[in-house]
Amino acid sequence: MKVYEVFEQEETEYWNSLTKEQQLLAFCSVMRRVHEAEFDVGGTYRWVLYDKFGFGPDAYMRAQFAGFLDIHNACYEAATINRLDEACIVPSEDIL
């Protein structure tokens, strides 16, 4: 079994051990922090993990396997396009 499969299995088992109320609480707690970090602050991937959530370097790979780097990059790209649009700057195709 590959390391990311072990992570996914552990995460699934943990999630399934929670009640629906606990799942919702966990989900909303994480989303609130991600939203603030990505849209209000615009922090880097490492800043979100280390400063906003208080994790150490060991979280980098695990969060990446969970898809957070993709989410972070999508938020960053969307925010960049929005800033360019607000400034009436047409981005090159390389940015899109």
Short mmCIF file of the C-alpha atoms (twelve columns), coordinates in Angstrom:
data_MODEL
# 
_entry.id   MODEL 
# 
loop_
_atom_site.group_PDB 
_atom_site.id 
_atom_site.type_symbol 
_atom_site.label_atom_id 
_atom_site.label_alt_id 
_atom_site.label_comp_id 
_atom_site.label_asym_id 
_atom_site.label_seq_id 
_atom_site.Cartn_x 
_atom_site.Cartn_y 
_atom_site.Cartn_z 
_atom_site.pdbx_PDB_model_num 
ATOM 1  C CA . MET A 1  0.000   0.000  0.000   1 
ATOM 2  C CA . LYS A 2  1.350   3.420  -0.983  1 
ATOM 3  C CA . VAL A 3  1.732   6.178  1.583   1 
ATOM 4  C CA . TYR A 4  -1.099  8.277  0.143   1 
ATOM 5  C CA . GLU A 5  -3.387  5.257  0.294   1 
ATOM 6  C CA . VAL A 6  -2.526  4.819  3.976   1 
ATOM 7  C CA . PHE A 7  -3.290  8.508  4.576   1 
ATOM 8  C CA . GLU A 8  -6.608  8.227  2.748   1 
ATOM 9  C CA . GLN A 9  -7.577  5.117  4.687   1 
ATOM 10 C CA . GLU A 10 -6.730  6.766  8.029   1 
ATOM 11 C CA . GLU A 11 -8.642  9.905  7.091   1 
ATOM 12 C CA . THR A 12 -11.679 7.913  5.949   1 
ATOM 13 C CA . GLU A 13 -11.710 5.822  9.116   1 
ATOM 14 C CA . TYR A 14 -11.425 8.957  11.254  1 
ATOM 15 C CA . TRP A 15 -14.195 10.736 9.318   1 
ATOM 16 C CA . ASN A 16 -16.490 7.734  9.596   1 
ATOM 17 C CA . SER A 17 -15.894 7.589  13.353  1 
ATOM 18 C CA . LEU A 18 -17.443 11.049 13.748  1 
ATOM 19 C CA . THR A 19 -21.136 11.765 14.119  1 
ATOM 20 C CA . LYS A 20 -22.785 13.843 11.387  1 
ATOM 21 C CA . GLU A 21 -22.777 16.824 13.749  1 
ATOM 22 C CA . GLN A 22 -19.033 16.382 14.389  1 
ATOM 23 C CA . GLN A 23 -18.387 16.013 10.654  1 
ATOM 24 C CA . LEU A 24 -20.229 19.253 9.939   1 
ATOM 25 C CA . LEU A 25 -18.404 21.049 12.741  1 
ATOM 26 C CA . ALA A 26 -15.022 19.834 11.458  1 
ATOM 27 C CA . PHE A 27 -15.886 20.711 7.860   1 
ATOM 28 C CA . CYS A 28 -17.077 24.227 8.699   1 
ATOM 29 C CA . SER A 29 -14.112 24.852 10.983  1 
ATOM 30 C CA . VAL A 30 -11.649 23.920 8.239   1 
ATOM 31 C CA . MET A 31 -13.533 25.805 5.513   1 
ATOM 32 C CA . ARG A 32 -13.696 28.984 7.620   1 
ATOM 33 C CA . ARG A 33 -9.910  28.895 8.091   1 
ATOM 34 C CA . VAL A 34 -9.229  28.042 4.450   1 
ATOM 35 C CA . HIS A 35 -11.522 30.839 3.269   1 
ATOM 36 C CA . GLU A 36 -9.845  33.382 5.519   1 
ATOM 37 C CA . ALA A 37 -6.361  32.228 4.536   1 
ATOM 38 C CA . GLU A 38 -7.062  32.084 0.809   1 
ATOM 39 C CA . PHE A 39 -9.399  35.047 0.274   1 
ATOM 40 C CA . ASP A 40 -8.904  37.471 3.156   1 
ATOM 41 C CA . VAL A 41 -5.144  37.054 3.685   1 
ATOM 42 C CA . GLY A 42 -3.933  35.382 0.504   1 
ATOM 43 C CA . GLY A 43 -1.237  33.420 2.300   1 
ATOM 44 C CA . THR A 44 1.125   30.937 0.741   1 
ATOM 45 C CA . TYR A 45 0.556   27.190 0.932   1 
ATOM 46 C CA . ARG A 46 3.130   26.892 3.715   1 
ATOM 47 C CA . TRP A 47 1.717   29.904 5.578   1 
ATOM 48 C CA . VAL A 48 -1.746  28.354 5.600   1 
ATOM 49 C CA . LEU A 49 -0.438  25.035 6.933   1 
ATOM 50 C CA . TYR A 50 2.145   26.349 9.398   1 
ATOM 51 C CA . ASP A 51 0.740   29.660 10.592  1 
ATOM 52 C CA . LYS A 52 -3.007  29.507 10.076  1 
ATOM 53 C CA . PHE A 53 -3.459  25.879 11.127  1 
ATOM 54 C CA . GLY A 54 -0.354  25.554 13.319  1 
ATOM 55 C CA . PHE A 55 0.969   22.397 11.668  1 
ATOM 56 C CA . GLY A 56 4.620   21.567 11.153  1 
ATOM 57 C CA . PRO A 57 6.549   20.613 8.015   1 
ATOM 58 C CA . ASP A 58 5.225   17.049 8.272   1 
ATOM 59 C CA . ALA A 59 1.818   18.396 7.164   1 
ATOM 60 C CA . TYR A 60 3.137   19.600 3.794   1 
ATOM 61 C CA . MET A 61 3.055   16.261 1.986   1 
ATOM 62 C CA . ARG A 62 -0.010  14.903 3.740   1 
ATOM 63 C CA . ALA A 63 -2.065  17.992 2.926   1 
ATOM 64 C CA . GLN A 64 -0.804  17.826 -0.656  1 
ATOM 65 C CA . PHE A 65 -1.948  14.205 -0.956  1 
ATOM 66 C CA . ALA A 66 -5.338  15.295 0.405   1 
ATOM 67 C CA . GLY A 67 -5.645  17.820 -2.445  1 
ATOM 68 C CA . PHE A 68 -5.007  21.036 -0.557  1 
ATOM 69 C CA . LEU A 69 -2.219  22.236 -2.869  1 
ATOM 70 C CA . ASP A 70 -4.616  21.991 -5.820  1 
ATOM 71 C CA . ILE A 71 -7.279  23.908 -3.888  1 
ATOM 72 C CA . HIS A 72 -4.736  26.545 -2.810  1 
ATOM 73 C CA . ASN A 73 -3.447  27.009 -6.372  1 
ATOM 74 C CA . ALA A 74 -6.980  27.275 -7.778  1 
ATOM 75 C CA . CYS A 75 -7.839  29.952 -5.207  1 
ATOM 76 C CA . TYR A 76 -4.606  31.817 -5.974  1 
ATOM 77 C CA . GLU A 77 -5.257  31.717 -9.718  1 
ATOM 78 C CA . ALA A 78 -8.844  32.898 -9.273  1 
ATOM 79 C CA . ALA A 79 -7.745  35.740 -6.988  1 
ATOM 80 C CA . THR A 80 -5.068  36.795 -9.476  1 
ATOM 81 C CA . ILE A 81 -7.550  36.862 -12.351 1 
ATOM 82 C CA . ASN A 82 -10.009 38.859 -10.216 1 
ATOM 83 C CA . ARG A 83 -7.321  41.430 -9.317  1 
ATOM 84 C CA . LEU A 84 -6.324  41.784 -12.969 1 
ATOM 85 C CA . ASP A 85 -9.961  42.138 -13.969 1 
ATOM 86 C CA . GLU A 86 -10.550 44.817 -11.321 1 
ATOM 87 C CA . ALA A 87 -7.500  46.689 -12.593 1 
ATOM 88 C CA . CYS A 88 -8.803  46.305 -16.186 1 
ATOM 89 C CA . ILE A 89 -5.689  44.405 -17.207 1 
ATOM 90 C CA . VAL A 90 -6.183  41.643 -19.716 1 
ATOM 91 C CA . PRO A 91 -4.056  38.635 -18.692 1 
ATOM 92 C CA . SER A 92 -1.995  36.782 -21.217 1 
ATOM 93 C CA . GLU A 93 -2.971  33.218 -22.073 1 
ATOM 94 C CA . ASP A 94 -0.019  32.007 -19.952 1 
ATOM 95 C CA . ILE A 95 -1.835  33.131 -16.791 1 
ATOM 96 C CA . LEU A 96 -5.100  31.508 -17.763 1 
# 
